[in-house]
Amino acid sequence: MVRQREPRLTAASEKYLEAIFRIEKKNGEVRVTDLAKKLGLKKGTVSGTVKALKIRNVIDYTPYRSIRLTAEGHVMAKRIVRRNRILEQFLSEVLNIDQETSSTAARRIGAGVDDALLDSMRGWLKMKSMKK
């Protein structure tokens, strides 16, 4: 299956998209305050990146209103979450790295992992689970 590649986001932007996705899923809406709290940042710091994400057309945002993922942003966020989950599982199950370290590492290295490598890791994990 050939996948179309969207323009890459920075690691920081990916972190924001993932956080927006998770908050939206949990609370139904995302405010800058919620995002800042989740990321451990100040509202002013978050606002700049939120504006940049709006320019990239991955979120809809009007100041003092909720942040919403666009259709494109939702697709990208789901891919980021999926990628990080596979990487985290691989690091944890194959390399026996503890959960907290594997979670942090997955987010740090995730942006550099291409789809082919990710598919190979996922396939390996599936094979490993079938042998249990």
N, C-alpha and C positions, 0 to 999 in steps of 0.2 A: 504494500500500500504506500503510495507516494503522498507525503504530507506537504502542504504548502507552508512555507516558513513566513511567519510574521516578523516584522522588525523587532530586534532584540530590545528588551528593556534593561536598564541597569539593575544590579543586584538590589539596590535600595528600592527602586520602583517595584520590583517583583515582591519584595517584602511588604510593601504597602498594599499591593493588589491582593496578596494572600490574606493579609489582615482584614482588608475591607470585605473580602469574600466570606471569611469566617464570622466576622461581626454581623454582617448582613444575614447570614444563615441563622445565626443564633438570635439576634434581636429584631430582624426585619428591617432595620434602618441603621445607618451609620452616620454619626456626627463627627466633626473634626475632634471634638473632645474625646469621644470613644476611641478614635484611631490613635490619638496622642497617648492616651492611657495604655492601650494595648501595646504600643511600640515603645513606651517608656520615654517619650519625647515631649517637648513643649508644643503647645498649640501653634505658635508662630513658626516653628520648624516644620511642622506637618503641613501647614497651609501652603508653603512654597512648593512642596512636592505634589500636593493635591492639584495645584494649578497646572503643574507640568503634565500630570496624568490627564487632566481635562484637555489640554492642548493635543495630547496623543490620541484623544478620542477613546480612551478606555474607561473613563468615568464621566458621569454627568454630575455637575456640582455648581451650585449658586451659593455664594457666601451666606452664612447663617441658616442654611437649609441642609437637608440630608445629602450624603454622598451616595450615588448609585452606580453600580457597574453598568456599562453599556453592553450590548450583545457581544461585541468584540472583547471587551474587558472581562466579561464573564467566562468566555471561552479560554482566554489567556490565564485567568486566575485558576480555573479548573485544571489546566495543564500544569501550572506551577505546583498546585497542591498535590496532584498525582505524581509528578516528578519527585517532589520532596519526600512523599510517602514511600516511593519505591527505593530511593536512595537511602532513606532512613532505615528501611527494612533490610536492605542489602548490608549496610554497615553494621547493623545490629546482629542479624542472623548469621551472616557469612564471616564477618570479621570479629564478631563477639565484642563489639563496642557497646558501652552502656547507652541506655535510651537517651539521656540528656545530651551526651556528647554526639551521638549519631544524629540527633535532631538538629543540633547547631551546625554540625559539619555538612549535613545534607543541604541546608540553606546556603551555606558559604560556597559549596562547590557546584550547586545545582545549575547555575547559569552557564557553566562551562560544559555541561553534559549534553551531547546531541541525542536526537531521538533514536538513532540506531543502537548506541550504547545502552540507553535506557531500556529499549525493547529487549536487548540481550540479557540485561540484569533481571528484568521482569520474567523472561522465559526461564532463566536459571532458577529463580526463586520458586516458580511454579513447579519445575521439575523436582526441586528439592522437597517441596511440600507433598508431592505425590509419592515420594519414596518413604515418607514417614509411616 
